[in-house]
Amino acid sequence: MRRAEDTDPALLGPDAGRPGGYEEPWPATEEHPPVPGDPPRVAGTAHCVGILGPVVLLGPNGSTAAPSGSVVRALLGSLALAHPLPVSADSFAARLWPDRTAPQAKQSLHTGAHRLRSWLLAATDGGIGVVTQPSGYALTGGDLLTDLARFRRTAEQARQLSDPLPRLRMLQHALALWRGRLMEGVPAECVDHQAHQSLTLEHTDHLQDLARAALEARRPREAIVAARRACEEDHFNESSHALLMNALTAAGMRVAALDVYEHMRNRLSRSLGIAPGEILVQARGRAIGR
Protein backbone atom coordinates (compact mmCIF):
# COMPACT_ATOMS: atom_id res chain seq x y z
CA MET A 1 0.00 0.00 0.00
CA ARG A 2 2.86 2.39 0.64
CA ARG A 3 4.28 4.27 -2.36
CA ALA A 4 7.76 5.76 -2.05
CA GLU A 5 6.92 8.60 -4.43
CA ASP A 6 4.14 9.77 -2.10
CA THR A 7 6.42 10.17 0.91
CA ASP A 8 6.25 13.78 2.10
CA PRO A 9 9.40 14.97 3.91
CA ALA A 10 7.33 17.38 5.99
CA LEU A 11 5.56 14.41 7.58
CA LEU A 12 8.63 12.46 8.58
CA GLY A 13 10.19 14.57 11.28
CA PRO A 14 13.89 15.39 11.64
CA ASP A 15 14.99 11.83 12.38
CA ALA A 16 13.33 10.14 9.40
CA GLY A 17 15.69 8.18 7.19
CA ARG A 18 18.57 8.36 9.68
CA PRO A 19 20.01 5.33 11.45
CA GLY A 20 17.89 4.80 14.52
CA GLY A 21 15.16 7.07 13.13
CA TYR A 22 11.56 6.24 12.37
CA GLU A 23 11.82 4.83 8.88
CA GLU A 24 10.62 1.29 9.62
CA PRO A 25 8.60 -0.46 12.37
CA TRP A 26 10.31 -2.10 15.30
CA PRO A 27 9.42 -5.81 15.30
CA ALA A 28 8.42 -7.37 18.59
CA THR A 29 11.54 -9.56 18.53
CA GLU A 30 14.02 -6.67 18.62
CA GLU A 31 13.64 -3.47 20.63
CA HIS A 32 10.25 -4.46 22.01
CA PRO A 33 10.17 -8.13 23.05
CA PRO A 34 6.87 -10.03 23.06
CA VAL A 35 4.68 -9.49 26.09
CA PRO A 36 3.18 -12.38 28.07
CA GLY A 37 0.08 -13.57 26.32
CA ASP A 38 1.11 -11.91 23.05
CA PRO A 39 -1.57 -13.16 20.61
CA PRO A 40 -0.40 -15.31 17.72
CA ARG A 41 -1.03 -14.36 14.15
CA VAL A 42 -4.07 -16.04 12.63
CA ALA A 43 -2.51 -18.99 10.87
CA GLY A 44 -4.38 -21.22 8.53
CA THR A 45 -3.91 -24.97 8.58
CA ALA A 46 -5.16 -25.07 5.00
CA HIS A 47 -4.38 -23.24 1.80
CA CYS A 48 -5.32 -19.61 1.47
CA VAL A 49 -5.70 -17.34 -1.56
CA GLY A 50 -3.52 -14.28 -1.13
CA ILE A 51 -4.62 -10.97 -2.65
CA LEU A 52 -3.05 -8.54 -0.16
CA GLY A 53 -0.09 -8.27 -2.49
CA PRO A 54 0.59 -10.39 -5.59
CA VAL A 55 -2.16 -12.93 -6.26
CA VAL A 56 -0.83 -16.28 -5.03
CA LEU A 57 -1.89 -19.45 -3.30
CA LEU A 58 -0.40 -19.49 0.21
CA GLY A 59 0.35 -22.94 1.56
CA PRO A 60 -0.01 -23.97 5.22
CA ASN A 61 3.78 -24.35 5.42
CA GLY A 62 4.43 -20.84 4.08
CA SER A 63 4.92 -21.87 0.45
CA THR A 64 3.49 -19.83 -2.41
CA ALA A 65 2.31 -20.79 -5.86
CA ALA A 66 0.52 -18.98 -8.67
CA PRO A 67 -1.35 -20.27 -11.70
CA SER A 68 0.21 -19.58 -15.07
CA GLY A 69 -1.57 -17.12 -17.30
CA SER A 70 -2.64 -13.57 -16.47
CA VAL A 71 -6.32 -14.32 -17.10
CA VAL A 72 -6.39 -17.19 -14.62
CA ARG A 73 -4.55 -15.12 -11.99
CA ALA A 74 -6.91 -12.18 -12.54
CA LEU A 75 -9.91 -14.46 -12.14
CA LEU A 76 -8.49 -16.02 -8.96
CA GLY A 77 -7.84 -12.58 -7.48
CA SER A 78 -11.29 -11.29 -8.41
CA LEU A 79 -12.99 -14.33 -6.92
CA ALA A 80 -10.98 -13.95 -3.70
CA LEU A 81 -11.74 -10.23 -3.45
CA ALA A 82 -15.48 -10.87 -3.86
CA HIS A 83 -15.59 -13.98 -1.62
CA PRO A 84 -18.06 -15.22 -0.42
CA LEU A 85 -20.10 -13.45 -3.11
CA PRO A 86 -19.83 -14.54 -6.75
CA VAL A 87 -18.18 -12.58 -9.54
CA SER A 88 -20.53 -11.70 -12.39
CA ALA A 89 -19.47 -13.65 -15.45
CA ASP A 90 -20.90 -11.07 -17.86
CA SER A 91 -19.21 -8.03 -16.32
CA PHE A 92 -15.87 -9.77 -15.79
CA ALA A 93 -15.80 -11.08 -19.36
CA ALA A 94 -16.68 -7.66 -20.76
CA ARG A 95 -13.87 -5.99 -18.78
CA LEU A 96 -11.30 -8.57 -19.78
CA TRP A 97 -12.21 -8.87 -23.46
CA PRO A 98 -13.91 -5.61 -24.47
CA ASP A 99 -13.07 -6.14 -28.14
CA ARG A 100 -14.85 -9.49 -28.40
CA THR A 101 -18.51 -10.29 -28.78
CA ALA A 102 -20.36 -11.28 -25.59
CA PRO A 103 -20.53 -14.99 -26.53
CA GLN A 104 -16.82 -15.06 -27.40
CA ALA A 105 -15.87 -13.31 -24.16
CA LYS A 106 -18.00 -15.64 -22.05
CA GLN A 107 -16.48 -18.67 -23.76
CA SER A 108 -12.97 -17.36 -23.02
CA LEU A 109 -13.96 -16.83 -19.39
CA HIS A 110 -15.44 -20.32 -19.22
CA THR A 111 -12.10 -21.70 -20.44
CA GLY A 112 -10.22 -19.64 -17.85
CA ALA A 113 -12.52 -20.79 -15.06
CA HIS A 114 -12.03 -24.42 -16.08
CA ARG A 115 -8.25 -24.01 -15.99
CA LEU A 116 -8.41 -22.31 -12.60
CA ARG A 117 -10.68 -25.03 -11.21
CA SER A 118 -8.29 -27.74 -12.39
CA TRP A 119 -5.24 -25.94 -11.02
CA LEU A 120 -6.82 -25.38 -7.60
CA LEU A 121 -7.95 -29.00 -7.43
CA ALA A 122 -4.39 -30.20 -7.95
CA ALA A 123 -2.70 -27.52 -5.82
CA THR A 124 -5.00 -27.78 -2.78
CA ASP A 125 -6.13 -31.40 -3.08
CA GLY A 126 -9.69 -30.17 -3.41
CA GLY A 127 -9.51 -27.79 -0.44
CA ILE A 128 -10.42 -24.77 -2.59
CA GLY A 129 -12.77 -24.93 -5.54
CA VAL A 130 -14.59 -22.82 -8.09
CA VAL A 131 -18.33 -23.27 -8.46
CA THR A 132 -20.59 -21.97 -11.19
CA GLN A 133 -23.65 -20.06 -10.03
CA PRO A 134 -26.49 -18.45 -12.00
CA SER A 135 -24.85 -15.04 -11.49
CA GLY A 136 -21.27 -16.10 -12.17
CA TYR A 137 -18.42 -17.89 -10.39
CA ALA A 138 -17.49 -18.17 -6.71
CA LEU A 139 -14.77 -19.71 -4.56
CA THR A 140 -15.56 -22.43 -2.05
CA GLY A 141 -13.45 -23.74 0.79
CA GLY A 142 -14.31 -22.10 4.11
CA ASP A 143 -14.59 -18.82 5.99
CA LEU A 144 -10.85 -18.05 6.14
CA LEU A 145 -10.26 -18.86 2.50
CA THR A 146 -8.39 -15.62 1.74
CA ASP A 147 -5.73 -13.54 3.45
CA LEU A 148 -8.25 -10.68 3.37
CA ALA A 149 -10.63 -12.73 5.52
CA ARG A 150 -7.78 -13.58 7.92
CA PHE A 151 -6.76 -9.91 8.08
CA ARG A 152 -10.30 -8.91 8.99
CA ARG A 153 -10.68 -11.69 11.55
CA THR A 154 -7.40 -10.79 13.27
CA ALA A 155 -8.23 -7.06 13.26
CA GLU A 156 -11.65 -7.72 14.78
CA GLN A 157 -10.14 -9.93 17.49
CA ALA A 158 -7.64 -7.17 18.26
CA ARG A 159 -10.38 -4.58 18.71
CA GLN A 160 -12.00 -6.76 21.37
CA LEU A 161 -8.90 -6.52 23.59
CA SER A 162 -8.97 -3.88 26.33
CA ASP A 163 -5.24 -3.99 27.10
CA PRO A 164 -3.52 -1.67 24.58
CA LEU A 165 -0.25 -3.61 24.26
CA PRO A 166 -1.76 -6.99 23.27
CA ARG A 167 -4.19 -5.05 21.03
CA LEU A 168 -1.24 -3.29 19.39
CA ARG A 169 0.59 -6.56 18.80
CA MET A 170 -2.45 -8.24 17.26
CA LEU A 171 -3.12 -5.25 15.03
CA GLN A 172 0.50 -5.49 13.87
CA HIS A 173 0.03 -9.20 13.17
CA ALA A 174 -2.98 -8.34 11.01
CA LEU A 175 -1.05 -5.66 9.15
CA ALA A 176 1.77 -8.14 8.47
CA LEU A 177 -0.64 -10.11 6.27
CA TRP A 178 -0.30 -7.34 3.67
CA ARG A 179 2.54 -8.33 1.35
CA GLY A 180 2.23 -5.35 -1.00
CA ARG A 181 -0.44 -3.54 -3.01
CA LEU A 182 -3.85 -5.14 -3.32
CA MET A 183 -3.85 -7.69 -6.17
CA GLU A 184 -0.47 -6.48 -7.31
CA GLY A 185 0.27 -7.39 -10.92
CA VAL A 186 -3.37 -7.80 -11.96
CA PRO A 187 -4.50 -5.29 -14.62
CA ALA A 188 -6.54 -2.45 -13.10
CA GLU A 189 -9.49 -3.13 -15.42
CA CYS A 190 -9.84 -6.61 -13.92
CA VAL A 191 -10.22 -5.30 -10.36
CA ASP A 192 -13.53 -4.14 -8.94
CA HIS A 193 -12.83 -0.43 -8.49
CA GLN A 194 -15.40 0.11 -5.74
CA ALA A 195 -14.13 -2.88 -3.74
CA HIS A 196 -10.56 -1.68 -4.21
CA GLN A 197 -11.39 1.80 -2.90
CA SER A 198 -13.30 0.39 0.06
CA LEU A 199 -10.41 -1.86 1.04
CA THR A 200 -7.94 1.01 0.73
CA LEU A 201 -10.03 2.97 3.24
CA GLU A 202 -10.18 -0.10 5.48
CA HIS A 203 -6.40 -0.34 5.39
CA THR A 204 -6.06 3.33 6.35
CA ASP A 205 -8.52 2.86 9.23
CA HIS A 206 -6.47 -0.10 10.42
CA LEU A 207 -3.29 1.98 10.46
CA GLN A 208 -5.11 4.62 12.50
CA ASP A 209 -6.28 1.98 15.00
CA LEU A 210 -2.71 0.71 15.24
CA ALA A 211 -1.37 4.21 15.90
CA ARG A 212 -3.97 4.78 18.63
CA ALA A 213 -3.12 1.48 20.29
CA ALA A 214 0.58 2.33 20.17
CA LEU A 215 -0.08 5.69 21.81
CA GLU A 216 -2.18 4.04 24.53
CA ALA A 217 0.63 1.51 25.06
CA ARG A 218 3.12 4.40 25.31
CA ARG A 219 5.06 3.33 22.27
CA PRO A 220 5.18 6.57 20.28
CA ARG A 221 7.76 5.36 17.78
CA GLU A 222 5.45 2.62 16.58
CA ALA A 223 2.60 5.13 16.51
CA ILE A 224 4.68 7.41 14.27
CA VAL A 225 5.30 4.61 11.80
CA ALA A 226 1.63 3.66 11.54
CA ALA A 227 0.30 7.23 11.45
CA ARG A 228 2.81 8.29 8.82
CA ARG A 229 1.79 5.42 6.57
CA ALA A 230 -1.86 6.38 7.01
CA CYS A 231 -0.98 9.94 5.98
CA GLU A 232 0.77 8.65 2.86
CA GLU A 233 -2.36 6.78 1.81
CA ASP A 234 -4.56 9.89 2.06
CA HIS A 235 -2.81 13.25 2.05
CA PHE A 236 -6.00 15.06 3.11
CA ASN A 237 -7.05 12.79 5.99
CA GLU A 238 -7.03 15.09 9.02
CA SER A 239 -7.47 12.23 11.52
CA SER A 240 -4.30 10.53 10.25
CA HIS A 241 -2.31 13.76 10.42
CA ALA A 242 -3.59 14.53 13.90
CA LEU A 243 -2.48 11.06 15.02
CA LEU A 244 0.96 11.70 13.52
CA MET A 245 1.17 15.01 15.38
CA ASN A 246 0.14 13.34 18.65
CA ALA A 247 2.71 10.59 18.16
CA LEU A 248 5.50 13.06 17.38
CA THR A 249 4.52 15.10 20.44
CA ALA A 250 4.57 11.97 22.62
CA ALA A 251 8.05 11.18 21.29
CA GLY A 252 9.26 14.65 22.26
CA MET A 253 9.37 15.88 18.65
CA ARG A 254 7.14 18.93 19.11
CA VAL A 255 8.74 20.97 16.33
CA ALA A 256 8.14 18.15 13.86
CA ALA A 257 4.51 17.93 15.03
CA LEU A 258 4.02 21.65 14.40
CA ASP A 259 5.63 21.25 10.98
CA VAL A 260 2.98 18.65 10.12
CA TYR A 261 0.26 21.09 11.20
CA GLU A 262 1.65 23.93 9.08
CA HIS A 263 2.06 21.66 6.09
CA MET A 264 -1.55 20.46 6.38
CA ARG A 265 -2.83 24.00 6.93
CA ASN A 266 -1.15 25.14 3.71
CA ARG A 267 -2.32 22.09 1.79
CA LEU A 268 -5.95 22.43 2.89
CA SER A 269 -5.97 26.15 2.16
CA ARG A 270 -4.28 25.84 -1.22
CA SER A 271 -6.15 22.79 -2.52
CA LEU A 272 -9.56 22.97 -0.83
CA GLY A 273 -9.84 26.52 0.43
CA ILE A 274 -10.57 25.42 4.01
CA ALA A 275 -8.94 25.80 7.42
CA PRO A 276 -7.75 22.87 9.58
CA GLY A 277 -10.51 21.11 11.48
CA GLU A 278 -10.86 20.87 15.23
CA ILE A 279 -8.97 17.57 15.46
CA LEU A 280 -5.86 19.20 13.97
CA VAL A 281 -6.27 22.32 16.09
CA GLN A 282 -6.41 20.18 19.23
CA ALA A 283 -3.30 18.25 18.16
CA ARG A 284 -1.50 21.56 17.63
CA GLY A 285 -2.54 22.65 21.14
CA ARG A 286 -1.01 19.49 22.61
CA ALA A 287 2.19 20.09 20.63
CA ILE A 288 2.63 23.60 22.03
CA GLY A 289 1.71 22.46 25.53
CA ARG A 290 -1.75 23.97 25.93
N, C-alpha and C positions, 0 to 999 in steps of 0.2 A: 504494500500500500504506500510506502514511503517513496517519494521521488526526489533524487538528489538535486535536480534543477529547481525544485520548489523551496529548498532550504533558504530561509531568510536570515541573514546574519544578525539582524536586529533582535531576533527572537532567541538567540543562542546564549547570550550572556558572555562576559569576558573570558570565561574559561573554556568555552566550547572549542573542540578540535585540539586542545592541548593535552599532553600526557597527564592523566589523572583528572581530566575535565569531565564534561557531561555528554560526551559524544555517543556512548553506548550504554545499555543497561548493565547493572551489576547482577550477575547470576547469583542465585542463592548459595552456590557452592564456593563462592570466593569471599568477597568482603562481608556478605551477610549470610552466615550459615543457616541451614534449615532450622526452623523452630520445632519444638515438640508438637507432634500432631499435624505437621505440615501436610496438607492434603495432596494425594498423588494426582497426577494428570489422568484424565479419563483415557483409559487405554482399551482398545478393542481387542477381543480375542479372535475376531474374525476380520475378513478383508473390509476395506473401507475405500470409498471413492473420494479422492482428494481433489477439491476445486479451489481451496484457499492457497493458490499458487498455480503452478502448472497442473494440468489435468492428468492425474495418474491413479493407478490402483495401489493403495497402501496395504502391504501385507502385515499380518499380526507380528511378524518378527522384525518389522522395520524396513522390509524390502519394498521396492517400487517397481512398477511396470506400467507401460502405456501401450494401447493398441496402435498398430501402424495405420497410417492414413489420417489426414486432417479431418475428413468428414466424420469418421468414426469417433475420433477424440472430441470433436465439437458436439456430437450427439450425446456422448457419455457425460460431458460437462453440463450440457443443457438439462439432461435428465436428472443429474445430481442436484443442480441448482433449484429445479422445480420440485424435487422430491418432498413429500409423497404425492404431489399432484402430477398429472400427466403433462407432457409437452404436446401441443397441438401439431399434428402431422402436417396439416395444410400450411400453417403459418411458418413452421420451421423449413419446410421444403421450398416455400416461396422466397424466404430470406436467403437460403443457401444456393438456390438455382433460379435467380430471377429471370434469366434469359431463356428458360425452357418452358414448355407448356405445362400446365398443372398436372396432367397425367404422367408426363415424362419426369417431372420433379418428384412426384409421389413414388414412382417406381424406383428412382435413384435412392430416395430415403428408405424405402422398403429394403433395398439391397444393403444399405448401410446398417440398418437396424438388425438385419439377419447376421451380418458379420460381427456386429457388437455382441449380439446374443451368444454367438458361438464362441467368441473370444472370452467373454465373461464366464461361460460355462466351464471352459478348460482352465482358466486362470484361478477361479475361486471354487472349483469342484461343485458348482451349482449353488454356492452361497449367495450370489447376487445374480439376478436375472432381469430380463427385459420382457414386459408383457404388453400385448397390444390391446388397447381399449377403444371404445367407439370414438373418443375424442383425440386419440393419439397413442403415444407410448409412455410407459412409466417404468421406473426401477422397482424391484422387489428385493427384500432381503432383511428387513428389520428396521427398528427405529433409529439406531445409530449407524446408518448405512453410509453416511458421508461425514467428512471432517467438519463440514458446516454444522451438522446436527450435534456433533461432539463438542464443538466450540460453544454452541448455544446451551447445551446441557451443563457444561462446566461453568460457564458464566452465570447461569441461573443458580447453580449450587453455591457459587461464591457469594452471591448477593444475599443468600439466606444466613450467612455467617455474621455474627455480631462482633466478633473480635477482629479488629482491622488488619492485624498481621497475617493470620491465616487467610482472610479474605483477599488481601493483596497477593499472597502467593498463589492462590487458586486462580485469580484473575490473570496473573502472569502465565500460569500453565495454559489457560485458555488462549491467550494471545500467541503463545508459542506454536499453536496449531496452524497459524498463518505462515506459509512458506514463501510468500511473495504476493504479487497482484492477483486478484480474483480471476480464475480461469486464464491464467497467463499463457499466451501463445495461441489462444483460440481467436479467430477473426471477430472483430467487434460486432459485425452484422449477425453473427450466430448467437450472441448473448442477449438475453432479455434485458433491455435497457432499464426498465423500471425496477426489476429485481436487483440489477447491478447497483443502481443509485440507492435503493433501500438498504442494501447490505453495506455500502460505503458509509452511510449514516450510522448504521449499527456498529460498525468498526470504530468510528469516531466516538460514539457514546461509550463504548467499552474502554477506550483509552482514557476518557474523562473519569469513568468509575475507578479505573486503576490509579489515576493521579490522586483522586480523593482518598482512596484507601491508603495510599502511600503517605499522604499528609497526615491522616489520622494515626498511622503507625509511626509517625515522626521519622520518616525516611524521605526527606525532601529531594535528595538526588534522584531517586527513582521516580518521584513525582514530576521532576523537571523533564526527565526523558519521555514519560508518557504524555504529559501536557504539550510538550514541544511537537511531538508527532501528531497529536490531535490538531494543533495549529497548522501544521503543514498540509493536512488533509482539507482544511477549510480555512482560508485566510481571513474570512469575515466572521468566524464563529467567536462571539464575545465571551461565551462561557469557557471555551478552551483557553483563550488568552488570559482571562482572569485567573484560571487555575495555574497557568504558567507564572503569572505575576506572584500569586500566593506561594508557589513552590520556591521561586527565586528569593522571595522575602524570607521564607522559613530557612533557607540555606544561607542567609546573611548577605545576599546579593541584591541589596535594595536599589542600587543604581541601575542594574540590569533590569529589574522589575519596572522601574520608572521609564526606562528606554522602551520596553514593550508597550507601555501605555501610550507614550508619545507617538510611537510608530503606528499603533492602531488608531489613535485619534486623527492622525494625518491621513491614513488610508480611508477611514470612514468618511471624513470630510471631503476628500478629493474624489472618491469613487461614488459615494452614495449621498453626499450632502447632509449627513447627520452627525450628531455628537455622540460620544461614547455613552452607553447605557449605564444604568445604576450599578450593575455587577462589576463593570470595569472601574467606575468611580470608587466603589467600596474597596476594590483591590488596591487602587492607588492610595487610598487613605491608610490602609494597613502598611503599605510600603514606606510611607513617610512618617509612620508612627502615630497616626491619629487614633 
